[in-house]
């Protein structure tokens, strides 16, 4: 796919979610105790997946406990977030699995290992939410930088809150690798400019130095004759697209009105907290922001054919 993009001289953007999975894989493997628990869960899952008799026995135990019939989910290296789903399912059928292990020849999961699973779930849930959000068919690249920064903040918080050395080191390793993987994201104009121009985010995720660089790049794009003279849609098509977008876009300064995940709720809270500050004070006509807005309006009018 990357080679195809290069051959057609199109700009290529790496898959951020794929990078997530690489970071998770190496982060969990960095701690032997976590990897041991993961391998034990996979072994138990294999036992049930290869035996219909074992599955029936587990269902009978779930009936006795008045629990729904839930099968064991197995981790798979080719599936995103499969470790999260495996640990989540094991916790949901914890009581049934413990009773099954007492009467059958399989390894039981020890109390300290259940604790590791719970702690891992708390960390992996962040990546599961981010993966689901960024895998959406409606997600824009303007959301990548905000989601990455929110993940880093959450990982930093979890690093300080962990009592277990193994979990704390694993989270610290995740944060370190995560920072390395996405360290150059703000230097990519496609991500940086799209985030800066998105009314939901604006400059909230950029340092002043980075913000000035983004403004300079936007001015270059506006003044580039190759860009301004490029073929565009007809005014009627452009207006239709704008109306469709207006019906879907959230209000400026907010992230979404739909049901939010934990990660999205934190992001929305952060965005809303600064929306009032931005509305205070009289606009300075000499400021770069006002100049950029005027230039973008002129550019937009040229593109649509309006005056």
SERO-4910 file (N, C-alpha, C, O; in steps of 0.05 Angstrom, whole numbers):
BEGIN
 pado doro    nc1    nc2    nc3   cac1   cac2   cac3    cc1    cc2    cc3    oc1    oc2    oc3
  Unk    A     16    -24      0      0      0      0     17     25      0     12     44    -15
  Unk    A     38     25     17     56     48     18     71     52     -9     74     75    -18
  Unk    A     79     30    -21     92     32    -47     73     43    -68     81     59    -85
  Unk    A     48     35    -67     28     46    -86     25     76    -83     22     91   -102
  Unk    A     25     86    -58     23    115    -53     47    129    -64     45    151    -75
  Unk    A     71    117    -61     95    130    -71     95    131   -101    103    151   -113
  Unk    A     86    109   -114     86    108   -143     67    129   -155     71    139   -177
  Unk    A     45    134   -141     25    153   -151     31    182   -142     16    200   -146
  Unk    A     54    185   -128     63    211   -118     43    224    -99     40    248    -97
  Unk    A     29    207    -84     10    216    -64     22    215    -36     39    197    -31
  Unk    A     14    233    -19     25    233      8     14    210     24    -10    204     24
  Unk    A     32    197     39     25    173     54     24    179     84     42    192     94
  Unk    A      3    171     97      1    174    126      1    146    139    -15    129    132
  Unk    A     18    143    158     20    117    172     -6    112    188    -20    130    196
  Unk    A    -11     86    192    -35     78    208    -28     81    238    -12     66    248
  Unk    A    -41    100    251    -35    106    279    -44     82    296    -31     76    316
  Unk    A    -66     69    289    -76     46    305    -56     23    304    -53      9    324
  Unk    A    -44     19    281    -24     -3    278      0      3    297     11    -16    310
  Unk    A      8     28    299     29     35    318     20     30    347     37     22    363
  Unk    A     -5     35    353    -15     29    380    -10      0    387      1     -6    408
  Unk    A    -16    -18    368    -14    -46    374     15    -55    377     20    -73    393
  Unk    A     33    -43    362     61    -49    365     71    -41    393     85    -56    406
  Unk    A     63    -17    402     70     -7    429     59    -26    450     73    -32    469
  Unk    A     34    -34    448     21    -51    468     35    -78    469     41    -88    491
  Unk    A     41    -89    446     54   -116    445     81   -115    459     87   -133    476
  Unk    A     98    -95    453    124    -94    466    122    -86    495    138    -95    512
  Unk    A    102    -69    502     99    -60    529     92    -83    548    103    -85    570
  Unk    A     73   -100    539     65   -123    556     87   -144    558     91   -156    579
  Unk    A    102   -148    537    124   -167    537    147   -158    554    164   -175    562
  Unk    A    148   -133    561    171   -123    576    172   -133    605    193   -133    618
  Unk    A    149   -142    615    147   -152    643    140   -182    643    119   -189    632
  Unk    A    158   -198    654    154   -227    653    129   -236    667    116   -254    658
  Unk    A    122   -223    690     98   -231    705     73   -227    688     54   -244    689
  Unk    A     71   -205    673     48   -200    656     47   -220    634     26   -230    627
  Unk    A     70   -225    622     71   -244    599     63   -272    608     50   -287    594
  Unk    A     72   -280    633     65   -306    644     35   -309    647     23   -330    641
  Unk    A     22   -288    658     -7   -289    662    -21   -290    635    -41   -305    631
  Unk    A    -11   -276    616    -23   -276    589    -21   -304    576    -41   -313    565
  Unk    A      2   -316    579      5   -343    567    -12   -364    582    -22   -382    569
  Unk    A    -16   -361    608    -33   -379    623    -62   -376    613    -76   -396    609
  Unk    A    -71   -351    609    -98   -347    599   -102   -359    571   -123   -370    565
  Unk    A    -81   -356    554    -83   -367    527    -85   -398    528    -99   -410    513
  Unk    A    -70   -410    547    -70   -439    550    -98   -448    559   -108   -468    549
  Unk    A   -110   -434    578   -137   -441    587   -157   -437    565   -175   -454    561
  Unk    A   -155   -416    549   -173   -411    527   -171   -433    506   -191   -441    495
  Unk    A   -146   -442    501   -142   -464    482   -156   -489    492   -167   -504    476
  Unk    A   -155   -494    518   -168   -518    529   -198   -518    523   -208   -539    515
  Unk    A   -211   -496    526   -240   -494    520   -246   -494    490   -265   -506    482
  Unk    A   -229   -481    475   -234   -479    446   -230   -506    432   -241   -511    411
  Unk    A   -215   -524    444   -210   -551    432   -228   -573    444   -226   -596    437
  Unk    A   -246   -565    462   -263   -585    475   -291   -575    479   -296   -557    494
  Unk    A   -310   -587    464   -338   -580    468   -349   -590    495   -367   -578    506
  Unk    A   -337   -612    505   -345   -622    531   -338   -601    553   -354   -596    571
  Unk    A   -314   -590    551   -306   -569    570   -325   -545    569   -332   -533    589
  Unk    A   -332   -537    544   -350   -515    541   -377   -520    554   -389   -502    567
  Unk    A   -388   -545    550   -413   -552    562   -412   -552    593   -431   -543    606
  Unk    A   -390   -562    603   -387   -561    633   -386   -533    643   -397   -527    664
  Unk    A   -372   -515    629   -370   -487    637   -398   -474    636   -405   -458    654
  Unk    A   -414   -481    616   -441   -470    614   -459   -480    637   -475   -464    647
  Unk    A   -455   -505    645   -471   -515    668   -464   -500    694   -482   -494    710
  Unk    A   -438   -494    697   -430   -479    721   -442   -451    720   -450   -440    740
  Unk    A   -442   -439    696   -454   -412    693   -484   -413    699   -494   -393    710
  Unk    A   -497   -434    692   -525   -437    698   -530   -438    728   -548   -426    739
  Unk    A   -512   -453    742   -514   -455    771   -510   -428    785   -522   -422    806
  Unk    A   -493   -411    773   -487   -385    784   -506   -363    773   -503   -340    779
  Unk    A   -526   -372    757   -545   -353    745   -530   -332    728   -537   -308    729
  Unk    A   -510   -341    713   -495   -323    696   -501   -330    667   -507   -353    661
  Unk    A   -498   -310    649   -502   -316    620   -480   -334    609   -458   -335    620
  Unk    A   -486   -348    588   -466   -366    576   -446   -349    560   -452   -337    539
  Unk    A   -422   -347    570   -401   -333    557   -377   -351    553   -368   -364    572
  Unk    A   -368   -353    528   -345   -370    522   -319   -355    529   -319   -331    531
  Unk    A   -297   -370    530   -271   -358    535   -261   -346    509   -263   -359    488
  Unk    A   -251   -322    511   -240   -308    487   -210   -312    486   -197   -308    507
  Unk    A   -199   -319    463   -170   -324    461   -156   -301    447   -165   -290    428
  Unk    A   -133   -294    459   -116   -274    447   -105   -283    420    -98   -306    417
  Unk    A   -103   -264    401    -93   -271    374    -76   -248    365    -84   -224    366
  Unk    A    -51   -254    356    -32   -233    349    -41   -216    325    -32   -194    322
  Unk    A    -58   -227    308    -67   -212    284    -92   -195    289   -101   -181    271
  Unk    A   -103   -196    313   -127   -180    319   -120   -157    338   -107   -162    359
  Unk    A   -128   -133    332   -124   -110    349   -139   -113    374   -163   -121    374
  Unk    A   -126   -106    396   -139   -106    423   -149   -133    432   -165   -135    451
  Unk    A   -139   -155    420   -149   -181    428   -141   -189    457   -155   -203    470
  Unk    A   -118   -178    466   -110   -183    494   -129   -170    513   -136   -182    534
  Unk    A   -138   -146    506   -158   -132    523   -184   -149    525   -194   -153    546
  Unk    A   -193   -159    502   -218   -174    502   -215   -201    517   -234   -210    530
  Unk    A   -192   -213    515   -187   -238    529   -188   -233    559   -202   -247    574
  Unk    A   -173   -213    569   -172   -207    598   -200   -199    607   -208   -207    629
  Unk    A   -214   -183    591   -241   -174    599   -260   -198    602   -276   -199    621
  Unk    A   -259   -217    583   -276   -240    585   -269   -258    609   -287   -268    622
  Unk    A   -243   -261    614   -235   -277    637   -246   -266    663   -254   -281    681
  Unk    A   -245   -239    666   -256   -227    691   -286   -231    693   -296   -235    715
  Unk    A   -300   -230    670   -329   -233    671   -338   -262    679   -359   -265    692
  Unk    A   -321   -281    673   -328   -309    680   -309   -320    701   -304   -344    703
  Unk    A   -298   -302    717   -279   -309    738   -289   -331    756   -275   -351    761
  Unk    A   -313   -328    767   -324   -347    786   -328   -375    773   -321   -395    785
  Unk    A   -339   -375    749   -344   -400    735   -318   -414    729   -316   -439    731
  Unk    A   -297   -399    720   -271   -411    714   -258   -423    739   -246   -444    738
  Unk    A   -261   -409    762   -249   -419    787   -262   -445    795   -248   -464    804
  Unk    A   -288   -447    793   -302   -472    800   -295   -494    780   -292   -517    789
  Unk    A   -292   -487    755   -285   -508    735   -257   -519    741   -252   -543    739
  Unk    A   -238   -501    748   -211   -509    753   -209   -527    777   -191   -544    779
  Unk    A   -227   -524    797   -226   -541    821   -232   -570    814   -222   -588    827
  Unk    A   -249   -575    794   -258   -602    787   -244   -614    762   -249   -636    755
  Unk    A   -227   -598    749   -215   -607    724   -185   -602    725   -175   -586    740
  Unk    A   -171   -615    706   -142   -614    705   -132   -591    688   -121   -595    667
  Unk    A   -137   -566    698   -126   -543    685   -114   -525    706   -122   -526    730
  Unk    A    -96   -507    698    -84   -489    717   -104   -468    726   -120   -458    710
  Unk    A   -104   -463    752   -122   -442    762   -107   -416    763    -83   -415    766
  Unk    A   -122   -394    761   -109   -368    762   -109   -359    791   -129   -358    804
  Unk    A    -85   -352    800    -81   -344    828    -91   -316    834    -94   -300    815
  Unk    A    -97   -310    859   -108   -283    866    -90   -260    856   -100   -240    846
  Unk    A    -63   -263    859    -46   -242    850    -46   -239    820    -41   -217    809
  Unk    A    -51   -261    806    -53   -260    777    -79   -247    768    -79   -233    747
  Unk    A   -101   -251    783   -125   -236    776   -121   -206    780   -132   -190    765
  Unk    A   -105   -199    800    -99   -170    804    -84   -159    780    -89   -136    772
  Unk    A    -65   -174    770    -50   -165    746    -69   -161    723    -66   -142    708
  Unk    A    -88   -180    719   -107   -178    697   -124   -153    700   -128   -139    680
  Unk    A   -133   -147    724   -149   -123    729   -133    -97    722   -144    -79    710
  Unk    A   -108    -96    731    -91    -73    726    -85    -70    696    -86    -47    686
  Unk    A    -80    -92    683    -75    -91    654    -99    -81    639    -97    -66    620
  Unk    A   -123    -90    648   -148    -81    635   -151    -51    637   -160    -38    618
  Unk    A   -144    -40    660   -147    -11    663   -130      4    643   -138     25    633
  Unk    A   -106     -6    638    -88      7    619    -97      1    590    -98     20    574
  Unk    A   -103    -24    584   -111    -31    557   -137    -19    548   -142    -15    524
  Unk    A   -154    -12    567   -180      0    560   -175     27    546   -191     34    528
  Unk    A   -155     42    554   -148     67    541   -143     63    512   -153     78    495
  Unk    A   -126     43    506   -119     38    478   -143     27    462   -146     31    438
  Unk    A   -160     11    476   -184      1    463   -202     23    455   -213     23    433
  Unk    A   -206     43    472   -223     66    466   -211     82    443   -225     90    425
  Unk    A   -184     87    444   -171    102    423   -172     87    397   -176    100    376
  Unk    A   -169     61    397   -170     45    373   -198     46    360   -200     50    336
  Unk    A   -218     44    377   -246     45    367   -252     72    355   -264     75    334
  Unk    A   -242     93    368   -248    120    359   -233    126    333   -245    137    314
  Unk    A   -208    118    331   -192    124    307   -197    104    284   -188    109    262
  Unk    A   -212     83    289   -219     64    268   -246     71    256   -255     58    237
  Unk    A   -259     91    267   -285     99    257   -284    109    229   -264    122    221
  Unk    A   -304    105    213   -305    114    185   -307    144    183   -302    155    162
  Unk    A   -315    157    205   -319    186    205   -297    202    218   -299    226    220
  Unk    A   -277    188    228   -256    202    243   -238    218    223   -234    209    200
  Unk    A   -229    241    232   -211    258    216   -183    258    227   -179    251    251
  Unk    A   -164    264    210   -136    264    220   -131    286    240   -111    286    254
  Unk    A   -149    306    242   -147    327    261   -150    316    290   -142    330    309
  Unk    A   -161    292    293   -165    281    320   -141    265    329   -140    257    353
  Unk    A   -122    259    312   -100    242    319    -82    254    341    -78    241    362
  Unk    A    -73    279    338    -56    292    357    -70    295    384    -58    288    405
  Unk    A    -95    304    386   -109    306    412   -112    279    426   -107    277    450
  Unk    A   -118    258    411   -121    231    423    -95    221    433    -93    210    455
  Unk    A    -73    225    418    -47    217    427    -39    231    452    -29    218    471
  Unk    A    -43    257    454    -35    272    477    -52    264    502    -41    263    524
  Unk    A    -77    259    498    -94    250    520    -85    222    530    -84    218    554
  Unk    A    -77    205    512    -66    179    520    -41    181    537    -38    168    557
  Unk    A    -23    199    528      2    204    543     -4    214    571      9    206    590
  Unk    A    -23    232    574    -30    243    600    -42    221    618    -36    220    642
  Unk    A    -59    204    606    -71    183    622    -51    162    630    -51    152    653
  Unk    A    -32    156    612    -10    137    619      7    149    641     16    134    659
  Unk    A     13    174    640     29    187    661     15    185    688     28    181    708
  Unk    A    -11    189    688    -27    187    713    -27    158    723    -23    154    747
  Unk    A    -30    139    706    -31    111    714     -3    102    724     -2     84    742
  Unk    A     18    113    714     45    106    723     48    113    753     61     98    768
  Unk    A     37    135    761     40    145    789     21    130    808     26    129    832
  Unk    A      0    118    797    -21    106    814    -17     76    819    -30     64    836
  Unk    A      1     63    804      4     34    806     20     26    831     41     38    836
  Unk    A     10      6    846     24     -4    869     43    -27    861     65    -30    872
  Unk    A     35    -43    841     52    -65    832     75    -54    815     72    -38    797
  Unk    A     99    -64    821    123    -56    806    121    -64    777    128    -49    759
  Unk    A    111    -89    773    109    -99    745     91    -82    728     97    -75    705
  Unk    A     67    -74    739     48    -58    724     60    -30    720     57    -18    699
  Unk    A     72    -19    741     83      8    739    105      9    718    106     28    702
  Unk    A    122    -11    717    143    -11    697    132    -16    669    142     -4    650
  Unk    A    111    -32    667     99    -37    641     86    -12    630     89     -6    607
  Unk    A     72      3    648     60     28    639     81     49    632     78     63    612
  Unk    A    102     50    647    124     68    641    137     61    614    144     79    599
  Unk    A    140     35    609    151     26    583    132     33    561    141     42    539
  Unk    A    106     30    565     86     37    545     88     67    538     88     74    515
  Unk    A     89     83    559     91    112    555    116    120    540    115    137    522
  Unk    A    139    107    547    164    114    533    163    106    504    171    123    487
  Unk    A    154     82    498    152     74    470    131     90    454    135     95    431
  Unk    A    110     97    468     89    112    455    100    140    447     94    150    425
  Unk    A    115    152    465    127    178    459    146    177    436    146    195    419
  Unk    A    162    155    434    180    152    412    166    148    385    173    160    365
  Unk    A    145    131    385    130    125    361    117    150    349    115    153    325
  Unk    A    107    168    367     92    191    357    106    217    363     94    238    363
  Unk    A    133    217    367    148    241    373    148    261    351    149    285    356
  Unk    A    147    252    326    148    271    303    121    278    292    119    290    270
  Unk    A    100    272    306     73    276    296     67    306    291     55    313    271
  Unk    A     76    323    310     70    352    307     87    365    285     80    387    276
  Unk    A    108    351    276    124    361    254    112    355    227    120    365    206
  Unk    A     91    338    227     78    330    202     55    351    197     36    353    212
  Unk    A     58    366    175     39    387    169     10    377    166     -9    392    172
  Unk    A      7    353    155    -20    343    151    -35    341    177    -58    348    179
  Unk    A    -21    330    198    -34    327    224    -36    354    238    -57    361    248
  Unk    A    -14    369    238    -13    393    254    -33    414    244    -48    426    259
  Unk    A    -32    419    217    -50    439    206    -79    431    208    -96    448    215
  Unk    A    -85    406    203   -113    397    205   -124    400    234   -147    408    238
  Unk    A   -107    394    254   -115    398    282   -119    427    288   -138    434    302
  Unk    A   -100    444    279   -101    472    285   -126    486    273   -138    504    285
  Unk    A   -134    477    249   -157    489    235   -184    476    244   -205    487    237
  Unk    A   -183    455    258   -207    442    268   -219    459    291   -205    464    311
  Unk    A   -244    469    288   -255    487    309   -258    473    336   -260    487    356
  Unk    A   -257    447    336   -259    433    362   -233    436    378   -234    438    403
  Unk    A   -210    437    364   -184    435    378   -168    461    377   -157    470    397
  Unk    A   -167    474    354   -153    499    350   -123    496    359   -109    478    350
  Unk    A   -115    514    377    -87    513    386    -83    500    413    -61    501    424
  Unk    A   -103    486    423   -102    476    451    -81    455    455    -72    451    478
  Unk    A    -71    442    434    -53    420    438    -24    426    428     -8    409    424
  Unk    A    -19    452    423      7    460    412     21    480    431      8    497    443
  Unk    A     47    478    432     63    498    445     64    523    428     60    521    404
  Unk    A     70    546    440     71    571    424     90    570    400     84    580    378
  Unk    A    113    557    404    133    555    381    121    539    359    123    546    335
  Unk    A    109    516    366     96    499    345     73    513    332     69    511    307
  Unk    A     58    528    347     35    543    336     44    563    315     32    567    294
  Unk    A     67    577    320     77    597    301     86    583    275     82    594    254
  Unk    A     98    560    278    106    545    254     82    537    237     83    539    212
  Unk    A     61    529    251     36    520    236     24    544    222     16    542    199
  Unk    A     24    568    235     13    592    222     29    599    197     18    606    176
  Unk    A     56    597    199     73    602    176     66    583    153     66    592    129
  Unk    A     62    558    159     56    538    138     29    544    125     26    540    101
  Unk    A     10    552    141    -17    558    130    -15    582    111    -27    582     90
  Unk    A      0    603    119      4    626    101     17    618     75     10    628     54
  Unk    A     37    600     77     50    591     52     31    577     34     31    581      9
  Unk    A     13    560     46     -7    546     30    -26    565     17    -33    562     -7
  Unk    A    -35    585     32    -54    605     21    -42    620     -2    -56    627    -21
  Unk    A    -16    627      1     -3    643    -20      9    627    -43     21    638    -61
  Unk    A      6    600    -41     17    583    -62     -2    583    -87    -24    574    -84
  Unk    A      8    593   -110    -10    594   -134    -18    567   -144    -39    564   -156
  Unk    A     -1    547   -139     -8    520   -148    -32    510   -133    -49    496   -145
  Unk    A    -34    516   -107    -57    507    -91    -82    523    -98   -103    512   -102
  Unk    A    -79    550    -99   -102    567   -104   -114    564   -131   -138    569   -135
  Unk    A    -98    556   -151   -108    553   -178   -116    524   -184   -124    518   -207
  Unk    A   -115    506   -165   -122    478   -169   -152    476   -174   -168    491   -164
  Unk    A   -161    456   -191   -189    452   -197   -205    445   -172   -195    430   -155
  Unk    A   -229    455   -169   -246    450   -146   -274    443   -155   -280    443   -179
  Unk    A   -291    438   -135   -319    432   -141   -333    458   -149   -323    480   -144
  Unk    A   -355    454   -161   -372    477   -168   -383    489   -143   -385    475   -123
  Unk    A   -390    516   -143   -401    528   -119   -425    513   -107   -428    511    -83
  Unk    A   -443    503   -125   -467    489   -116   -459    463   -100   -471    457    -79
  Unk    A   -439    448   -111   -430    424    -98   -417    430    -71   -420    416    -52
  Unk    A   -401    453    -71   -387    460    -47   -407    468    -25   -403    460     -2
  Unk    A   -428    483    -32   -448    491    -13   -463    467     -1   -468    466     23
  Unk    A   -469    448    -19   -483    424    -11   -466    408      9   -476    398     30
  Unk    A   -440    406      4   -422    392     21   -419    406     48   -418    393     69
  Unk    A   -419    433     47   -417    449     72   -441    445     90   -439    442    114
  Unk    A   -465    444     77   -490    440     92   -490    412    105   -498    409    128
  Unk    A   -481    392     90   -480    365    101   -460    364    125   -466    351    145
  Unk    A   -438    378    122   -418    378    144   -428    393    169   -423    384    191
  Unk    A   -444    415    164   -454    430    187   -474    413    203   -476    416    228
  Unk    A   -488    395    190   -507    378    204   -494    356    221   -506    345    239
  Unk    A   -468    350    214   -454    329    228   -434    338    248   -429    325    268
  Unk    A   -423    363    244   -401    372    261   -412    380    288   -434    391    290
  Unk    A   -396    375    309   -404    384    336   -400    414    338   -388    426    321
  Unk    A   -411    426    360   -408    454    364   -379    461    369   -364    445    380
  Unk    A   -369    485    360   -342    493    365   -336    492    395   -351    502    411
  Unk    A   -312    482    401   -304    481    429   -313    457    444   -306    453    467
  Unk    A   -330    440    431   -338    415    444   -330    392    426   -325    395    402
  Unk    A   -329    368    438   -319    345    422   -342    330    410   -341    323    386
  Unk    A   -363    324    425   -385    308    414   -408    309    433   -404    312    458
  Unk    A   -432    306    423   -456    305    440   -465    276    444   -483    271    460
  Unk    A   -453    257    431   -461    230    433   -449    218    459   -434    231    473
  Unk    A   -457    193    464   -447    179    488   -417    176    486   -406    166    466
  Unk    A   -403    186    507   -374    187    505   -361    164    521   -372    154    541
  Unk    A   -338    155    512   -322    137    527   -306    153    548   -307    177    548
  Unk    A   -291    139    565   -275    153    585   -255    172    573   -252    195    582
  Unk    A   -242    163    552   -222    179    539   -234    203    526   -224    226    528
  Unk    A   -257    199    512   -271    222    499   -282    241    519   -283    265    514
  Unk    A   -291    231    542   -302    249    563   -280    267    574   -285    291    578
  Unk    A   -257    256    578   -234    272    588   -226    293    568   -220    316    575
  Unk    A   -226    285    542   -219    303    521   -240    326    519   -232    349    516
  Unk    A   -265    319    520   -286    339    519   -285    358    542   -289    382    539
  Unk    A   -279    348    566   -277    365    590   -254    385    586   -257    408    594
  Unk    A   -232    375    575   -209    393    572   -215    415    551   -207    438    555
  Unk    A   -229    407    530   -236    427    509   -256    447    519   -254    471    513
  Unk    A   -276    438    534   -297    456    543   -287    475    564   -297    498    567
  Unk    A   -267    467    580   -256    483    601   -243    509    591   -242    529    605
  Unk    A   -233    508    566   -219    531    555   -236    547    535   -227    567    525
  Unk    A   -260    537    529   -276    550    509   -285    578    518   -287    596    501
  Unk    A   -291    582    545   -299    608    554   -276    628    554   -280    651    548
  Unk    A   -252    618    559   -229    636    560   -224    648    532   -216    671    530
  Unk    A   -229    632    511   -224    641    484   -243    663    476   -237    679    459
  Unk    A   -267    663    488   -288    682    480   -285    709    494   -300    727    487
  Unk    A   -267    711    514   -264    736    529   -246    755    515   -227    747    502
  Unk    A   -251    781    518   -233    801    508   -241    809    479   -253    795    464
  Unk    A   -232    834    472   -236    844    445   -216    833    426   -192    830    434
  Unk    A   -223    827    401   -204    816    382   -184    837    373   -191    860    369
  Unk    A   -159    830    371   -138    847    362   -134    844    332   -126    823    322
  Unk    A   -141    866    317   -140    864    288   -112    860    277   -109    852    254
  Unk    A    -92    866    293    -65    862    284    -53    835    291    -30    829    283
  Unk    A    -68    818    305    -58    792    313    -56    773    289    -72    776    270
  Unk    A    -38    754    290    -35    734    269    -60    718    264    -67    711    242
  Unk    A    -75    713    286   -100    697    283   -120    711    266   -133    699    248
  Unk    A   -124    737    271   -143    753    255   -134    754    226   -150    751    208
  Unk    A   -108    758    222    -98    759    195   -102    733    180   -111    733    157
  Unk    A    -97    710    194   -101    684    181   -130    679    174   -137    668    153
  Unk    A   -148    688    192   -177    684    187   -185    699    162   -199    689    145
  Unk    A   -175    724    159   -182    740    136   -171    728    110   -185    727     90
  Unk    A   -146    718    112   -134    706     88   -149    680     80   -153    675     56
  Unk    A   -158    665    100   -172    640     94   -200    646     82   -209    631     65
  Unk    A   -213    667     91   -238    675     79   -235    683     50   -251    675     33
  Unk    A   -214    699     45   -208    707     17   -202    682      0   -212    680    -23
  Unk    A   -186    664     10   -179    640     -4   -204    623     -9   -207    612    -31
  Unk    A   -221    621     11   -245    604      8   -264    616    -13   -276    602    -29
  Unk    A   -266    643    -14   -283    656    -34   -273    651    -62   -289    648    -81
  Unk    A   -246    651    -65   -235    646    -91   -241    618   -100   -246    613   -124
  Unk    A   -240    599    -81   -244    571    -88   -273    566    -96   -279    549   -114
  Unk    A   -292    580    -83   -321    575    -89   -332    593   -110   -354    589   -120
  Unk    A   -316    614   -118   -326    632   -139   -342    655   -128   -354    670   -144
  Unk    A   -344    658   -101   -360    680    -90   -342    704    -85   -318    702    -84
  Unk    A   -355    727    -83   -341    752    -78   -354    766    -54   -345    787    -46
***
